[in-house]
Amino acid sequence: PSFLSDPLFYEHCMSALSENGILTINLLPALNVQLHWLTGLLHKLTGQACTVIGIPGYQNRIVFAANRPLPDLHEFEPLLQFAHQHDVDLNQLILL
C-alpha cells in the first residue's frame, strides 16, 4: 500500500506509542534501499537507531523502533543459547 512509503504515516505511528512502546514492522523489502529508507526515516523521527533482525531462510526483516534506545541484540544471546541447547526453532515464532 502507498501509505507505507509516506513519512507522515510513520510520524503518526511513532506519536501513538506509549512511553515504553515499540513499533514493530515485518518488512518484505523488494530492494535494500527500501529497508535503508525506512530505518533512516525512523532514526530521523526518533533520534534512535532501529533494530533490524533478518529471518533465516526468508527475505523478511523485522524492524523495531522506539522513542528511546532499544536493547543491544547481544542481550538476546541467552535466549539463542537456550534455544540451541534445547533444539528450539526460533523461526517458528513467526508462525504465531
N, C-alpha and C positions, 0 to 999 in steps of 0.2 A: 504493500500500500504506500501511496505517495507521502503520507504523513510521517513515515519512518525516516524520511530524508529532510524533514522540516525541523530546524533548530528549536522553533517555538514549542513543538511537541515535547522535546526533552527538557526545556525550561520548565514547562508545566509539570512534568513528571518529577523533576528534582524538587520543585517547590512544594509538591504534595507530600513529600516524605516527612515522616516524623523525625525527631532529633536523632534517633538511632536507626532510622530506616535505611534500607539498601535497595537500590534499583538493580534488578537482575534481568538481563536480556539474553535470550537464546538466539544468537545471530547465526544465520547461514549466509556468510558473505560470498558473493559471486567472485569478487576480487578483493585482494588485501587492502586496496585503497578504501573500501567501504569500512573495514574494521578500523583503519587508521583515522579516517574521518570521524567516526563515532567516538573513539577514545579521545581524540583531540578535542572534540566538542565538549564531551563530558568533563574533561580536565579543565577546559576554559570556564565552564559553568560552575564547577565545584572548587577549583583550586587544588584538587586532589587527583592523584594518579588512580586510574582504574585497575582492577584486577581482571585479567583475561585468562581463562582456562580453556584449553583445547580438549575435545572429547576424542580419545583414541579411536581410530577407525572411522571417524566422521569429520566432515568439514565444519561442523558447528563450532562456534566459540561462545562460551558463556562469559558475559561481560558483567562485572559488578561495579557499581559506582555509588558513592555516598558523599554527603556533605561534611565528612570527617575522614581522617585517614583509615584505610582498611588494614586488617592484619596482614602481615607478611605471609606469603604462601608456605614458608617453612614452618609456620605454626600448625600446618596440617600434616606435617611429617609423621607424628604419632598415629594418625588415622591411616595413612598409607602403609605404615609398618604393620599395624594391626590387621588391615585388610589382607596384606600379603601373607602374614603368618597364618591366618585362618581361611585362606583361599576365598576371600570375599571379592566379588567383581563389582567395583565401584561404578562401572559403566551401567550397571542395572539401575542405578539411581535415576538415570534419565528416563526410565520407563515408568516411574511413579507418577 
